[in-house]
Amino acid sequence: MSIRAASKELKKLLGKESVLDRPEDLMVYEYDASLAKGTPDLVVLPQSTEHVVAIVKTANKYKIPIVPRGAGTGLSGGSVPRQGGIVVTFSRMGRILEVDVPNRRAVVQPGVVNTELSARVAKNGLYFAPDPSSQRASTIGGNVAENSGGPHTLAQGVTVNHITGLEVVLPSGEVVEFGGKAADSVGFDLTGFFTGSEGLIGIVTKITVRLTRVAESVATLLAIYNTVDDAANTVTAITSAGITPAALEMLDGVTLRAVEDATHAGFPRDSGAVLLIELEGLREAVEEQAESVKAVCERHQARDVRRAKDDAERALLWKGRKTAFASLGRITPAYYSQDVVVPRTKIPEILRFIEGISKKYNQRIGNIFHAGDGNLHPAIMFDLRDPAQVERTHQAGFDICAQCIKMGGTITGEHGVGMEKQALMSLLFTEDDLDVMKRLHDAFNPEGTMNPQKVFPMTRGCREGVVSTVRPPEVVAEVAG
């Protein structure tokens, strides 16, 4: 591995301004939004597919690992260069290449920020449905790599449901295209296979997305509860009533008080939990569903159910939800946000378990999550200057993940396995399951040079692969889904 020779060659091919190798520049790319850390040897900023091909071929020539990176908002260490090597970041590939309104499609480069696409097509009555809470920063390329979700996943699905075509540079340097503008492709669904592959089998360089028409009518309700249990029980009751909200989000008392102090969104500081419920569709149907949802909430001891009176109030409530993690950052030196899933009916049980974990390890935990999907984001608050707290935080995170598996859930809903959860894969899958996945991986990436040592367990134990490095508190902020 000759980093110096590769750097010299890449500067000649892409220009000096596209290759970063000074220590002060490399430090910026040591982290994502997890607790993991790793320093790259080079950071390269391509401007075209041809540049990406040149990077991959140069890396192969000098046997240097490559790690693709979006905006670094992931929670699993997926874009952290565990073995050093070249980090490829896409801030200079952020163009919307085409908007095809009649066919409701757009073609974008991977560095397009999620909200920029919706803003571009809003005048056409369209939007890009996947909306992770980090959508003001996260890129669509990163969303594809992690198969991101968001508050509106309940009705609209995750990223894979909105991607119809991809251009990909494989680890060999070949450029291939999966899918296109058509709704379905003939043959193997390689677009679906690639989406969520966490940068282990190639680098996406062009994305064809499905655009969604803005609903005729939207109603946003805030249901207020004295207890977490009552709010959690309402979640199942709403879906059991045959209603599928566009979004069904929950904030517990710890979180909503931090949010209210930061944003003044209108969350009652004396409540135990709130549900933020959004309904959308034809006007008459939305009105009927709003009345039904209000009745269900009241039957489950909601002490009040408010409806946003206009777009400004609706936007303020969502601002509170989408800045919840940043609000927690104001009351703790650092936090470790989990991304786990349980069946919807298990939400009350897992919340009680998390409360017990909080007491067991003497760590405050705030809960903000996509309740309709059972996708939880418990935020374990700690002070990284205290090694004992850091260790307890890792223990608490591991226990929560393991319990979700026991309940029939899984260890990630939208932020990937990366390097922080790979040791847990052996709790979730059999050796045969993992062997099939590994053979698929090896068919595309036989040398293991693309984002190495991620996703697959490195040992047979449950804890050995858990990373113990942590990030500075000042950068643990508005990052989680």
Number of C-alpha atoms within 10 A of each C-alpha: 13 12 17 13 11 21 22 13 16 20 15 12 14 20 13 14 9 17 20 20 17 11 12 9 13 17 14 12 22 21 24 26 26 30 22 25 23 20 20 27 21 23 25 24 21 22 20 16 19 15 17 25 22 18 24 27 16 19 25 20 12 14 17 20 24 31 27 26 30 25 23 22 28 30 29 28 29 35 36 29 29 21 17 18 25 29 26 23 22 25 19 15 20 18 18 19 12 12 18 13 13 7 12 18 23 22 23 24 27 29 25 24 26 24 21 20 21 19 13 14 20 14 9 14 14 21 21 26 27 25 23 26 24 22 22 15 19 24 27 31 30 30 30 27 31 28 25 28 26 28 31 22 23 20 17 19 18 24 28 22 16 20 25 24 24 27 21 24 22 20 26 18 20 12 18 12 16 19 22 19 19 13 12 12 15 7 7 10 13 14 23 20 13 23 23 22 20 28 27 28 25 28 32 26 24 25 27 24 25 24 23 17 14 16 13 12 14 20 22 26 21 24 25 25 27 17 16 22 18 20 27 26 18 24 26 19 17 20 14 10 11 9 14 17 25 21 23 26 25 26 26 23 24 18 24 30 23 23 27 17 14 16 18 15 19 15 23 16 16 12 18 21 29 28 27 23 24 22 24 22 17 12 14 10 12 19 16 10 20 22 10 14 23 20 14 17 25 16 13 17 18 23 13 14 18 12 17 16 11 11 12 10 15 19 14 16 21 17 16 23 25 24 20 29 28 19 23 25 20 14 11 15 16 24 28 24 27 26 25 26 28 26 18 18 15 18 27 18 14 20 19 13 16 21 16 12 20 18 12 11 14 14 19 17 25 26 24 27 25 25 29 29 25 24 29 28 24 21 24 24 23 24 17 18 12 9 11 11 17 21 15 17 26 17 15 22 21 20 14 21 22 19 18 22 17 13 15 12 21 22 28 23 26 26 30 27 27 28 28 22 27 26 25 26 20 19 17 17 11 10 12 9 11 16 13 11 12 15 12 14 16 14 10 16 20 15 14 16 21 28 30 23 19 26 24 22 20 17 12 14 12 18 15 13 19 19 18 12 11 15 19 13 16 9 13 23 19 20 26 29 30
